[in-house]
Amino acid sequence: MEKLFNQKSKAYYLLSIIFSLCSFLSFSQKKPKDSTKVTQLDEVLVSAVRANGKNPVTFTNVSKEEIAPRNLGQDIPVLLNYLPSVVTTSDAGNGVGYTYMRVRGADGSRINVTLNGVPFNDSESQGSYFVDLPDFASSLESVQLQRGVGTSTNGAGAFGASLNMQTKSFQEKAYAEIANSAGSFGTRKHTLAFGTGLHDNFEINGRISQIASDGYIDRASTNMFGYFFNVNYIKKSTSIKFLAFGGKEKTYQAWYGIEDQDKLDNDRTYNPAGMYTDANGNTKFYDNETDNYWQNHFQLHWSEKWSKNWTSNVALHYTLGKGYYEQYKQGETLADYNLPDFQGNSTSDLIRKLWLDNDFFGTTFSLNYKNSKTDFLFGGAANRYLGNHYGEVVWTQYYVPNSNRYYDNFGNKDDINVYAKASHTIGKINLFADLQYRMVFYKANSYKFNDVNDTFRFFNPKAGANYQLNAKNAIYVYAGIANKEPRRDDYENGSIKPERLFDYELGWKYNAKKVSVNANAFYMQYKNQLVLTGALNNVGSPIFTNSGASYRYGLEIESVIKLIDKLTFRPNITLSQNKNKDFYFQRDGVLQNLRNTNIAYSPDIVFGNITTFSPIKNLNLSVLNKFVGKQFMGNIDAQKSVLKAYSNHDFNVTYLWNINKGIKSILFSGLVNNILNHKYISNGYFYTYDDDFTTPGVTTTIEGAGYYPQATRNFLLGATLKF
């Protein structure tokens, strides 16, 4: 498989070079008769799951121009780090490889992510693994982050936010781009992009990328290949798009963190992954303790403008994913792996691979009627997921097993939803209603839980109103309900109740020439919320538990301030309280009601700001600031579980050199992360266990914690050549 993938990689490189050369041929370029219609059709892809300015929904839009200055190899969560209520972290410490984001304290498995309206979250874990889409930021047109329940979308329920990403649209003129960047910890990114321009109603564009890094944490290396190809057919009121994108990643595991306080203080890049003791008692590290995964996405979109008021979009999609992570395990019992003893030895060191082989396919659709006062949309999706989980032992210290598969499980999921959204303007008031009905059918088996054959039926209503006070001021109110099914890991941990969220929002929008402000208060009330316990399972995944009743409330403020032409401020702040109600915990053998406790990984304050100064034309200097308040890594308010508040400051500089002689332009970019060289920690884990051996007959609860240090001062430099 590795050899085959390498052959395909070479083919993609060759194909892209051919297309980029073709783009320079002097064919006459035919523009569509109505470019406005084409632009509108391209937006139909995401209009079904996005909010607009009249909707009473809390959201932030990010354009490709805002992403570009820092797109030097770090992943999408890190690029979105400075949005309101967002907290990000990275296993490797430098934002390359496995990266994660939380919004309003909700982790990635509770953030709905769509790509052109197609679900991206893994159906079983419900997480979004951006590492499987290397350099996807280079193929984005725009991003919308909705906070709270938001509008109805496809895929997993939005229990903290929804993130919709729209890929680049067609380009009328031919182009080619070469982007290279390099920096600290051996980080480098190489990207080649091209577009043929529009010829006889057809346009082809694409990208291939290679990203690699040694990582800040010891051996937390990353090697990723990504690609994106888009074929567009544009004619009058018809748009047909075929997209193929994906990639392959190999990362050395770094999800164990550091538990040893001495190492945290004196050797904060330490990584225990792959550690074992050889026959001579020497500590060594297995050199292939890696995660390996490749994922390929295919989408076909047909958008049609039937008349002045009616548009539609139908999409077919298919995602193929396959991969494994490899581990060195010491002193394992051979019988646990269905392996025979060797000459009386029942235990052995061994190397195992844990595989996931899955297929995800289906359709999404929407039909939209729109005039000057009314906007009605009917849409939905029907998707199927087929997952195969299995493990293999590829080596023992005594013998090499022959095709040993010691477990073979499955997880299949059907997800069907329909929704209707309507907004209507009466004078200065825009009324909004959104009704969704979703059905989930889940069948699974595992050696960790009994066979599952569950059906979930969810009704998710939302409603609100937006009142335009005057040309500059508007206020809105919103109420919405969301439901969410358990994940596969929740079945393994015994937390199998579905969750329900009631979300209430009250907002104010002010938009003037030099100052714009969006402020909103939110109250999110949960029933059976699955909260992070802070602990990890045996493969590094976070463990959740149903907390019963819980709530989050707070205030979010974001603004853009441009008092003078050359200086722009983009501050945002979130102040919140996040509590479990009457949280029960068994401590020292006694079940205790701890009353109201803090929800894990939910800081009371999150602040972000980007200050940009443009002293001369085409030169931008930006200082980026982030502050995250104290967090608890568990739900019992234990001091051992405290993750200290931290701040981080980056510096970004870009200069655009317009040449227009063979080379159209060169964009020079520089990024210094953590300019003040803070030794901060953005993530960790917390665990407890009962000890009744030290003192027989007495149960004592033992607490422990681990941490993921982030990189000290580091830099990235890059240049993008446009032809």
C-alpha positions in Angstrom: 0.0 0.0 0.0 2.9 2.4 0.9 4.5 1.7 -2.5 1.2 2.2 -4.3 0.6 5.5 -2.6 4.1 6.7 -3.5 3.4 5.9 -7.1 0.2 7.8 -7.0 2.0 10.8 -5.4 4.4 10.9 -8.3 1.5 10.7 -10.7 -0.3 13.6 -9.0 2.9 15.7 -9.2 3.3 15.0 -12.9 -0.4 15.7 -13.6 -0.3 19.0 -11.8 2.8 20.1 -13.8 1.1 19.3 -17.1 -2.0 21.2 -16.1 0.0 24.2 -14.9 1.9 24.3 -18.2 -1.3 24.1 -20.2 -2.7 27.1 -18.3 -0.1 29.3 -20.0 -1.3 28.4 -23.5 -2.8 31.3 -25.4 -6.3 30.1 -25.7 -9.1 32.7 -25.9 -10.8 32.8 -22.5 -14.6 32.8 -22.6 -16.2 34.5 -19.6 -19.6 33.4 -18.5 -22.4 35.7 -19.6 -23.3 36.6 -16.1 -20.5 36.4 -13.6 -22.9 37.4 -10.8 -25.0 34.3 -11.4 -22.0 32.1 -11.3 -20.8 33.5 -8.0 -24.3 33.0 -6.6 -24.3 29.4 -7.8 -21.0 28.7 -6.2 -22.4 30.0 -2.9 -25.3 27.6 -3.2 -22.9 24.8 -2.1 -22.8 26.2 1.4 -25.9 28.4 1.7 -27.9 25.5 3.1 -25.7 25.2 6.2 -24.5 28.8 6.6 -26.0 31.8 8.3 -26.3 35.2 6.7 -26.3 38.7 8.2 -30.1 38.8 8.7 -30.2 35.5 10.6 -30.3 35.7 14.5 -27.3 33.5 14.8 -23.9 34.1 16.4 -21.1 33.5 13.8 -17.8 34.8 12.4 -16.7 34.6 8.7 -13.1 34.2 7.7 -12.0 34.8 4.1 -9.1 33.2 2.3 -7.3 36.6 2.4 -7.3 36.5 6.2 -6.0 32.9 6.3 -3.2 33.4 3.8 -0.6 35.5 5.8 -0.1 32.7 8.4 -0.6 29.7 6.1 2.9 28.5 6.4 2.4 24.8 7.4 0.4 25.0 10.6 -3.0 23.3 10.6 -6.5 24.7 10.4 -7.3 24.8 14.1 -4.2 26.9 14.7 -5.0 29.2 11.9 -8.4 29.8 13.6 -6.9 30.3 17.0 -7.7 34.0 17.3 -11.5 33.7 16.7 -13.9 34.3 19.6 -14.2 31.5 22.3 -11.6 29.3 20.4 -8.9 27.4 22.3 -6.4 25.3 20.3 -3.6 22.9 21.1 -1.1 20.6 19.4 0.3 17.2 20.3 3.7 18.0 18.7 3.7 21.4 20.3 4.2 23.5 17.1 0.8 23.3 15.4 1.8 20.7 12.8 0.3 17.2 12.7 -2.4 16.4 15.2 -4.0 19.7 16.3 -7.3 20.4 18.1 -9.7 23.2 18.9 -12.4 23.8 21.5 -15.2 26.4 21.2 -17.1 27.5 24.3 -15.4 24.6 26.0 -16.7 22.0 23.5 -14.1 19.7 22.0 -13.8 18.6 18.4 -16.3 15.7 18.7 -19.0 18.3 19.5 -18.1 20.8 16.7 -20.0 20.0 13.5 -17.6 20.3 10.5 -18.8 20.3 6.9 -16.8 20.7 3.6 -19.0 22.3 1.0 -22.0 21.2 3.1 -20.8 17.6 3.2 -20.1 16.1 6.7 -16.5 15.7 7.7 -16.7 14.5 11.3 -15.9 10.8 11.7 -19.2 9.1 12.1 -18.2 7.0 15.1 -15.7 9.1 17.1 -17.5 12.3 15.8 -14.1 14.0 15.9 -12.6 16.0 13.0 -9.0 15.1 12.1 -7.6 17.9 10.0 -4.3 16.0 9.9 -6.0 13.9 7.2 -6.3 16.9 5.0 -2.8 18.3 4.8 -2.6 22.0 3.7 -6.3 22.1 3.1 -6.2 25.8 4.1 -4.5 26.5 0.8 -7.7 25.3 -1.0 -10.2 27.3 1.0 -12.4 30.1 -0.2 -13.9 31.0 3.1 -14.8 29.6 6.6 -17.8 30.3 8.8 -17.7 29.4 12.5 -21.1 29.4 14.2 -21.1 29.3 17.9 -23.8 27.5 19.8 -26.4 25.4 18.1 -26.6 27.7 15.1 -28.5 26.7 12.0 -29.4 23.1 11.0 -26.5 21.3 9.3 -25.6 17.9 8.0 -23.8 15.3 10.1 -23.0 15.3 13.8 -24.9 17.5 16.2 -23.4 20.9 16.9 -23.0 21.0 20.7 -20.6 24.0 20.9 -20.2 25.2 17.4 -20.3 24.3 13.7 -17.5 25.0 11.3 -18.3 25.2 7.6 -15.5 25.3 5.1 -16.0 26.2 1.4 -13.4 25.3 -1.1 -12.0 27.6 -3.8 -14.3 28.4 -6.6 -13.4 28.5 -10.3 -11.0 31.1 -11.7 -11.7 32.8 -15.0 -8.0 33.4 -15.8 -5.2 30.8 -15.8 -2.8 30.9 -13.0 0.0 29.0 -11.2 1.4 29.3 -7.7 4.5 27.9 -6.1 4.7 28.3 -2.3 7.5 27.2 0.0 8.1 27.8 3.6 10.5 26.5 6.3 11.3 27.2 9.9 12.0 25.9 13.4 12.0 22.2 14.3 12.7 21.2 10.7 9.3 22.4 9.6 8.8 22.8 5.8 5.9 23.1 3.4 5.9 22.9 -0.4 2.8 23.7 -2.4 2.1 23.8 -6.1 -1.3 25.1 -7.3 -2.7 25.8 -10.7 -5.7 26.7 -12.7 -6.4 26.4 -16.4 -8.8 29.3 -16.6 -12.3 29.1 -18.1 -12.3 27.6 -21.6 -15.5 26.5 -23.4 -17.3 26.5 -20.0 -14.7 24.2 -18.3 -12.1 25.1 -15.8 -9.7 22.8 -13.9 -7.7 23.9 -10.8 -5.7 21.9 -8.2 -3.0 21.7 -5.6 -0.5 19.3 -4.3 1.4 19.8 -1.0 4.1 18.2 1.1 4.4 19.2 4.8 7.0 17.8 7.2 8.2 18.6 10.7 10.3 17.1 13.4 8.0 18.7 16.0 8.8 20.5 19.2 8.2 17.4 21.3 10.9 14.7 21.0 10.3 12.4 18.0 6.9 14.0 17.3 7.6 14.1 13.6 5.1 14.6 10.9 5.2 13.8 7.2 2.1 14.6 5.1 1.1 14.7 1.5 -2.1 16.4 0.4 -3.9 17.1 -2.9 -6.9 18.9 -4.2 -8.4 18.8 -7.7 -11.5 20.6 -8.9 -13.2 20.4 -12.3 -15.8 23.0 -13.0 -18.5 23.2 -15.7 -20.1 26.6 -15.9 -22.9 27.5 -18.4 -25.6 30.1 -18.0 -27.4 29.1 -14.8 -25.8 25.7 -14.3 -22.7 24.8 -12.2 -21.3 21.3 -12.0 -18.3 20.7 -9.8 -16.3 17.5 -9.3 -13.8 17.6 -6.5 -11.1 15.0 -5.4 -9.0 15.8 -2.4 -7.3 14.2 0.5 -3.9 13.1 1.7 -1.7 10.8 3.7 -0.1 11.4 7.0 2.5 9.7 9.1 3.0 11.0 12.6 5.1 9.8 15.5 2.8 9.4 18.5 2.9 12.1 21.0 -0.4 11.7 22.9 1.0 10.5 26.2 2.0 13.9 27.5 4.3 14.3 30.5 3.3 13.1 34.0 6.7 13.5 35.6 6.9 17.0 37.2 10.7 17.0 37.2 10.7 16.3 33.4 8.0 18.9 32.9 10.3 21.5 34.6 13.6 20.4 33.1 12.9 18.3 30.0 9.6 19.6 28.7 10.1 18.1 25.2 10.2 14.6 26.7 8.0 12.0 24.9 7.5 8.6 26.5 5.8 7.1 23.4 7.6 4.0 22.1 9.7 3.5 25.3 10.8 0.0 26.2 13.6 -1.7 28.1 15.9 -4.0 26.1 17.4 -7.3 27.3 20.4 -5.4 28.9 18.1 -3.1 30.9 18.7 -0.1 28.7 15.9 2.3 28.0 15.1 2.6 24.3 12.4 4.1 22.0 10.8 2.2 19.2 11.4 4.1 16.0 8.1 3.3 14.3 5.6 4.2 17.1 3.6 6.0 14.4 0.1 6.8 13.3 -0.5 6.2 9.5 -3.6 7.1 7.7 -4.7 8.0 4.2 -8.1 9.6 3.3 -9.6 10.4 -0.1 -12.7 12.5 -0.6 -14.8 12.7 -3.8 -17.6 15.2 -4.2 -19.9 15.9 -7.2 -22.1 19.1 -6.9 -24.8 20.2 -9.3 -26.1 23.7 -8.6 -28.9 25.2 -10.8 -30.6 28.6 -10.9 -34.1 27.7 -12.2 -35.5 31.2 -12.2 -35.0 34.5 -10.5 -36.1 33.1 -7.2 -35.4 29.4 -7.2 -32.0 27.6 -6.9 -31.0 24.1 -5.9 -28.0 22.0 -5.1 -27.5 18.3 -5.1 -24.3 16.6 -4.1 -23.0 13.0 -4.1 -20.0 12.2 -2.0 -17.7 9.4 -1.1 -14.8 9.2 1.4 -12.4 6.3 1.6 -10.2 6.1 4.7 -7.7 3.5 5.8 -4.9 3.4 8.3 -3.4 2.2 11.5 -1.2 3.1 14.4 1.7 0.9 15.4 2.8 0.3 18.9 5.6 -1.5 20.8 4.1 -3.3 23.8 6.2 -4.8 26.5 5.5 -7.9 28.5 2.1 -8.7 27.0 0.2 -11.9 27.6 0.3 -13.9 24.4 -3.1 -15.5 25.0 -4.7 -12.0 25.0 -3.7 -11.8 21.3 -4.8 -15.4 20.5 -1.1 -16.4 20.2 0.5 -19.6 21.5 3.1 -19.7 24.2 6.7 -20.1 23.2 8.6 -22.9 25.0 6.8 -22.1 28.2 6.9 -18.3 27.8 3.4 -16.9 28.1 4.4 -13.3 27.9 6.4 -11.4 25.2 7.3 -8.1 23.9 5.4 -7.5 20.7 4.5 -5.0 18.0 0.9 -4.5 17.1 -1.1 -2.5 14.5 -4.6 -1.3 15.2 -6.4 -0.7 11.9 -9.4 1.4 10.8 -10.8 0.8 7.4 -13.9 2.8 6.5 -16.2 4.1 3.8 -18.5 7.0 4.0 -20.9 8.0 1.2 -24.2 9.6 0.6 -26.0 12.7 -0.7 -26.9 16.2 0.4 -29.5 18.4 -1.2 -31.2 21.8 -0.9 -33.9 23.8 -2.7 -34.1 27.5 -2.1 -36.7 30.1 -2.8 -35.6 33.7 -2.3 -37.1 37.1 -2.9 -36.6 40.6 -1.4 -38.5 39.6 1.8 -38.6 35.9 2.1 -35.9 33.2 2.1 -37.1 29.6 2.3 -34.8 26.6 2.1 -35.6 22.9 2.3 -32.7 20.5 2.5 -31.3 17.4 4.0 -28.9 14.5 3.7 -28.7 10.7 3.7 -25.4 9.2 4.5 -24.0 5.7 5.3 -20.8 4.9 7.2 -19.2 1.4 7.1 -16.3 1.0 9.5 -14.0 -2.0 10.2 -11.8 -2.1 13.3 -9.2 -4.8 13.6 -5.9 -5.4 15.2 -2.8 -7.4 14.1 0.4 -8.6 15.8 3.2 -8.3 13.3 6.2 -9.3 15.6 6.9 -10.9 18.9 10.3 -11.4 20.5 10.1 -15.1 19.9 8.5 -15.5 16.6 6.7 -13.6 13.8 3.0 -14.5 13.7 1.4 -15.6 10.4 -1.5 -13.3 9.5 -2.6 -12.8 13.1 -5.8 -10.8 13.6 -6.7 -10.8 17.2 -9.9 -8.8 17.0 -12.2 -7.9 14.2 -15.1 -5.5 14.9 -17.4 -3.3 12.9 -19.4 -0.1 13.3 -22.0 0.9 10.7 -24.1 4.0 10.9 -26.9 5.5 8.8 -27.6 9.2 9.3 -30.7 10.8 7.6 -31.9 14.3 8.2 -34.3 16.8 6.6 -34.8 20.4 7.5 -36.7 23.5 6.5 -35.5 27.0 7.2 -37.4 30.2 6.6 -36.8 33.9 7.2 -39.2 36.7 6.4 -38.8 40.4 6.7 -41.6 42.6 8.1 -40.4 46.2 8.2 -37.3 46.3 10.3 -37.8 42.8 11.7 -36.5 39.6 10.2 -38.2 36.4 11.6 -36.4 33.1 11.4 -37.5 29.5 12.0 -35.5 26.3 11.4 -36.9 22.8 11.9 -34.8 19.6 11.6 -35.7 16.0 12.0 -32.7 13.6 12.2 -32.6 9.8 12.4 -29.5 7.8 13.3 -29.2 4.0 13.0 -26.1 2.6 14.6 -24.9 -1.1 14.7 -21.6 -2.1 16.2 -19.7 -4.8 18.0 -16.6 -4.8 20.0 -14.8 -6.9 22.6 -15.2 -3.9 24.9 -19.0 -3.7 24.8 -22.1 -5.8 24.0 -23.4 -5.7 20.4 -25.2 -2.4 19.6 -28.3 -1.9 17.5 -29.6 1.5 18.4 -31.9 4.0 16.7 -32.1 7.6 17.6 -34.8 10.1 16.4 -34.1 13.7 17.1 -36.2 16.8 16.5 -34.1 20.0 16.5 -36.2 23.2 16.3 -34.7 26.8 16.2 -36.3 30.2 16.1 -35.4 33.8 16.4 -35.7 37.4 15.2 -33.4 40.1 14.1 -34.5 43.7 14.6 -32.7 46.4 12.5 -32.8 49.5 14.8 -31.2 51.7 12.2 -28.5 51.6 9.6 -25.8 50.8 12.1 -27.5 48.9 14.9 -29.3 45.6 15.1 -30.3 43.2 17.9 -31.3 39.6 17.7 -32.7 36.8 19.9 -32.4 33.1 19.3 -33.5 29.8 20.9 -32.5 26.4 19.6 -32.5 22.7 20.6 -29.9 20.2 19.6 -29.7 16.5 20.3 -26.6 14.2 19.9 -26.1 10.5 20.0 -23.2 8.8 21.9 -19.8 8.0 20.2 -18.3 4.6 19.9 -16.0 5.3 22.8 -18.9 6.3 24.9 -20.4 2.8 24.5 -17.0 1.4 25.6 -17.1 3.6 28.7 -20.7 2.9 29.6 -22.0 6.4 28.9 -24.7 5.6 26.3 -27.4 8.2 27.0 -28.1 10.7 24.1 -27.6 14.4 25.0 -29.8 17.4 24.7 -28.9 21.1 24.5 -31.1 24.2 24.9 -29.3 27.2 23.6 -30.5 30.8 24.1 -28.7 33.8 22.5 -29.2 37.6 22.7 -27.0 39.7 20.5 -26.2 43.2 19.3 -24.5 44.1 16.1 -23.0 47.6 15.4 -21.5 48.3 12.0 -20.0 51.7 11.1 -17.3 52.8 8.8 -14.4 52.6 11.3 -15.9 50.4 14.1 -17.9 47.2 14.0 -19.0 45.3 17.1 -20.8 42.0 17.6 -21.8 41.3 21.2 -23.9 38.4 22.4 -24.9 36.8 25.6 -25.5 33.0 25.6 -27.1 30.4 28.0 -26.6 26.8 27.1 -28.5 24.3 29.2 -27.6 20.6 28.9 -29.2 17.3 29.8 -26.9 14.3 30.0 -24.1 16.3 28.6 -21.1 14.1 27.9 -18.3 16.0 29.6 -14.6 15.2 29.4 -13.4 13.4 32.5 -9.9 14.5 31.8 -8.7 10.9 31.5 -7.4 9.1 28.4 -8.2 5.5 27.4 -5.4 3.0 26.5 -5.0 4.5 23.0 -4.9 8.1 24.0 -8.5 9.1 23.3 -10.3 11.3 25.8 -12.9 9.6 28.1 -16.4 11.2 28.5 -19.1 10.7 31.1 -22.7 11.8 31.3 -22.9 14.6 33.8 -26.6 14.9 34.2 -27.6 18.5 34.3 -25.1 21.2 33.4 -24.9 24.7 31.9 -22.8 27.3 30.3 -23.5 31.0 30.1 -21.4 33.9 29.1 -20.8 37.0 27.1 -18.8 37.2 23.8 -17.7 40.4 22.2 -15.8 40.7 19.0 -15.0 43.9 17.0 -13.0 45.4 14.2 -11.6 48.9 15.0 -10.0 51.0 12.3 -9.6 54.5 13.6 -6.8 55.4 11.1 -6.3 53.9 7.7 -3.0 52.1 8.5 -3.9 50.6 11.9 -6.5 47.9 12.6 -7.5 46.2 15.8 -9.5 42.9 15.9 -10.1 42.2 19.6 -12.5 39.6 21.0 -13.3 38.4 24.5 -15.4 35.6 26.1 -16.4 35.7 29.7 -18.3 32.6 30.9 -19.3 30.2 33.6 -19.4 26.5 32.9 -20.9 24.3 35.6 -22.1 20.8 36.4 -25.1 20.6 38.7 -25.0 18.3 41.7 -22.0 16.3 40.3 -21.5 13.0 42.1 -18.1 11.4 42.5 -16.8 8.5 44.5 -13.9 9.7 46.5 -12.1 7.5 49.1 -14.7 4.8 48.6 -17.6 7.1 49.4 -20.1 8.5 46.8 -20.2 12.3 47.4 -22.3 15.1 45.9 -19.8 17.8 45.0 -22.6 20.2 44.2 -21.8 22.6 41.4 -18.4 22.0 39.8 -16.6 23.4 36.9 -16.9 21.6 33.6 -13.6 20.3 32.4 -11.6 22.3 29.8 -13.9 25.3 30.1 -11.9 28.5 31.0 -13.9 31.5 32.4 -12.1 33.9 30.1 -10.7 33.7 26.6 -9.2 36.8 24.9 -7.8 37.2 21.4 -6.6 40.2 19.4 -4.9 40.9 16.1 -3.3 44.3 15.6 -2.3 45.1 12.1 -0.1 48.0 11.0 0.5 48.9 7.4 3.2 51.5 7.3 3.6 51.4 3.5 1.6 49.9 0.6 1.7 46.0 0.5 3.5 45.7 3.9 1.5 44.4 6.8 2.8 43.9 10.4 0.6 42.0 12.8 0.9 41.3 16.5 -1.4 38.4 17.6 -2.4 38.0 21.3 -4.1 35.2 23.0 -5.0 34.7 26.7 -6.8 31.6 28.1 -7.8 31.6 31.7 -7.4 28.8 34.3 -9.1 25.5 33.4 -9.9 22.3 35.3 -9.0 19.1 33.5 -11.5 17.2 35.4 -15.0 17.8 36.8 -14.3 17.5 40.5 -12.4 20.8 41.0 -9.3 19.0 42.2 -6.2 21.2 42.5 -4.2 18.5 40.8 -6.5 19.0 37.7 -5.8 22.7 37.3 -4.4 23.8 34.0 -2.9 27.2 34.6 -3.9 30.3 32.7 -1.5 31.2 29.9 -0.9 33.9 27.3 0.7 33.6 23.9 1.9 36.3 21.5 2.8 35.9 17.8 4.2 38.3 15.2 3.3 38.1 11.5 4.8 40.1 8.6 3.8 40.0 5.0 5.1 41.9 1.9 3.6 41.7 -1.5 6.0 42.4 -4.4 4.1 43.0 -7.6 6.3 42.2 -10.6 4.1 41.5 -13.6 7.0 40.3 -15.7 6.7 36.5 -16.1 6.1 36.3 -12.3 3.0 38.2 -11.4 3.9 38.7 -7.8 5.8 37.3 -4.8 4.3 37.3 -1.3 6.9 37.1 1.4 5.6 35.9 4.8 7.2 35.6 8.2 5.7 34.3 11.4 7.3 34.3 14.9 5.3 32.2 17.3 5.5 32.8 21.0 7.7 35.9 20.7 8.0 36.3 24.5 9.3 32.7 24.8 6.7 31.6 27.4 6.8 28.1 28.6 3.1 27.4 28.5 0.8 24.4 28.5 -2.5 24.5 26.6 -3.7 20.9 27.2 -3.4 18.0 29.6 -5.3 15.1 31.2 -6.4 14.2 34.7 -7.1 10.8 36.1 -8.1 9.1 39.4 -8.0 5.6 40.7 -8.8 3.8 44.0 -6.0 2.4 46.0 -6.9 -0.3 48.5 -3.6 -2.1 48.6 -1.4 0.3 50.5 -3.6 0.2 53.5 -5.7 -3.0 53.5 -9.4 -2.2 54.1 -9.0 1.5 53.4 -9.8 2.9 50.0 -7.9 6.0 49.0 -8.5 7.9 45.8 -5.2 8.7 44.0 -5.1 11.6 41.6 -2.7 12.2 38.7 -2.2 14.5 35.7 -0.3 14.8 32.5 0.5 17.8 30.4 1.2 18.8 26.7 3.8 21.5 26.6 3.7 23.9 23.7 6.7 25.2 21.8 8.8 28.1 23.0 9.8 30.8 20.6 9.9 29.5 17.0 9.6 30.9 13.5 8.4 30.1 9.9 9.4 31.9 6.7 7.8 31.6 3.3 7.4 32.9 -0.2 4.5 32.4 -2.6 5.2 33.0 -6.3 2.2 33.7 -8.5 2.2 33.4 -12.3 
